[in-house]
C-alpha cells in the first residue's frame, strides 16, 4: 500500500469518487431535464457530481493531514459476514425468515472478537420478530415465516 499521510481518508475519497463516477455513468442514458422539470437522469448526475467533489476534498485533505497507517486486512471477519449473508439468501425460502434471520445475526456476530452467543441469540430473535413484522405483516411479502414442516 502506498505511504500516504492519512491513508484511511485517502481511500475513502477514492471510493467516493468511484461511486460518483459510476452513478454518472449509469445515469447518463437517462434524460436530465431542468431544475424545474427534472428528468430521471437528474438525481444520479447531481449525486455523482456531489460525491466526486466530496471525494476530491477528502482525498486532497488526506494528502496534507497526518495520521496512522491502515492496518492490514482481516479476512476472517469479511469471509464470515459475507458467508452469513449468502447463507441467508440461500435458506430464506426453505427455512423461513424467522430462523434464517436468527442464523444470519448469530453467524455474523461470530466474526467479532467480542462475540457473546447469548447476546447474539437475543439480538437475532428480536431482529427476526422485527423482520417478520416489517416484511411479512407490514409489506405483505410472500416469504414463509417458518419452515414448511413447522407451519
Buried (B, 14 or more C-beta within 10 A) or exposed (E): EEEBBBBBBBBBBBBBBEBBBEBBEEBEEBEBEEEEEEEEBBBBBBBBBEBBEBBBEBBEBBEEEEEEEEEEEEEEBEEBBEEBEEBBEEBBBEBBBBBBBBBBBBBBBBBEEEEEEEEBBBBBBEBBEEBBEEBBEEEEEEBBBEBEEEE
